[in-house]
Every structure is written in C-alpha cells, then in structure tokens.
C-alpha cells in the first residue's frame, strides 16, 4: 500500500461518518433482538458474547499484572481464561468481575463512538481487540470462532460501503448491549438450580465476602445501565 493509500485509510478511520437513516437504526435493533431473544439463534450468537466475556477476563488480568496463560472458547458457548498471580486481592477480583461486565461495556463504548460519528474507527477497534484475543486463544474451536468474527468485521470495514459499515456497526453495538443482559439472567437461573457453584459471581463471593447474589445484581445493573445509556446515544444521534 503506497503512502497516499495509507493516508486515505487513516483519514477514514479517524474521520466522521454520517449516520444511517432512522429506519436502518431501528431495523438493526430489531435484528439484534432477534439474534438474542430466540433460543435457536442465541445458541450460535452467544459465541460472540463468550469472546467478549473471556476477552474481558484476559484484559483485566493483563492490566492488573497477572500472567495470562491462555483463553479457550468451547462449542457449548462456554469459555475459560487461565491466569496466574495472587489468588486473592484487587487483581483477582477485577479479573473475575470483568467477564460479565465486558460485553455491555463494550457495547456502551461502541455506542459512544457511533454517537460521535466514528463508525469506521469502531470497526477497526473491534478487529484490533479480536486480534489480541486470537493471540491468546489456545484451542482450535476458539481460534476458528475468533477468526470468523474478526474476518467478518474486517471485510465490512475494508470492502463495505459507508451504508453497509454504518448498518453493521449499529447492529453490532445493539447486539452487545442487548446480549449483555441475557447471560446474567441465565447465570442467576443456573445458580438457583445449584448448577453454577464456580460461577464468576460465586468466586467473587468467596474472594470478597460479598454475597454472590449481590455480584449478580451488580452485573445486571451494569448491563441494564449500559443498555439504557447506549440506546439513548444510538437513537438520538
């Protein structure tokens, strides 16, 4: 790529793109809801949430100077992030708390970028984050999942028209905002059935002495608040 092309790409990434029509914004919200609400579609789309969830654990581990050994993503949409360091203290607490918090907060960050018209920057930021996750993935299914997701985002950002980029960005952000709520509800349902004794909330309960139910409530507040604020930004741009 010659210097002029690099300059053009940089201008596009850092520039401001126009908002799609109201019909596209609402249509993307409806499609995102249909990707989250029905069990049939959720079984597949939840893989994207797992990437964000485990990526959140990994990022928090790195930022708190824990040693991140690897991330695994499984076909049943579960995941595992392995890090080492002190088995207690703020670093461990932040690492455990980052999983359920990551998808809605990523959605909120995406909504903030879109509200400023930075659609292309959002898509490239997602690609960059997925590359960082891919480096730490340690199983074949996880690598394929991240590659497919990242490849789709890259293809839209590189080859897609401005209209396609805008629609895809809104759809992605709506999805993260809406999908941030359902895993928390599912977590508490499993806990009531004694099916998640080692969940993030229960681990946090043992680490902090704060009841696990309060941690579930904390995750729910983050996801609902992110949805409310993010939706406002998306709908009032």
C-alpha positions, 0 to 999 in steps of 0.5 A: 500500500503506497503512502497516499493509500495509507493516508486515505485509510487513516483519514477514514478511520479517524474521520466522521461518518454520517449516520444511517437513516432512522429506519436502518437504526431501528431495523438493526435493533430489531435484528439484534433482538432477534439474534438474542431473544430466540433460543435457536439463534442465541445458541450460535450468537452467544459465541460472540458474547463468550469472546467478549466475556473471556476477552474481558477476563484476559484484559483485566488480568493483563492490566492488573499484572497477572500472567495470562496463560491462555483463553479457550472458547468451547462449542457449548458457548462456554469459555475459560481464561487461565491466569496466574498471580495472587489468588486473592486481592484487587487483581483477582477480583477485577479479573473475575468481575470483568467477564460479565461486565465486558460485553455491555461495556463494550457495547456502551463504548461502541455506542459512544463512538457511533454517537460521535460519528466514528463508525469506521474507527469502531470497526477497526477497534473491534478487529484490533481487540479480536486480534489480541484475543486470537493471540491468546486463544489456545484451542482450535474451536476458539481460534476458528470462532475468533477468526470468523468474527474478526474476518467478518468485521474486517471485510465490512470495514475494508470492502463495505460501503459507508451504508453497509459499515454504518448498518453493521456497526449499529447492529453490532453495538445493539447486539452487545448491549442487548446480549449483555443482559441475557447471560446474567439472567441465565447465570442467576437461573443456573445458580438457583438450580445449584448448577453454577457453584464456580460461577464468576459471581460465586468466586467473587463471593468467596474472594470478597465476602460479598454475597454472590447474589449481590455480584449478580445484581451488580452485573445486571445493573451494569448491563441494564445501565449500559443498555439504557445509556447506549440506546439513548446515544444510538437513537438520538444521534 
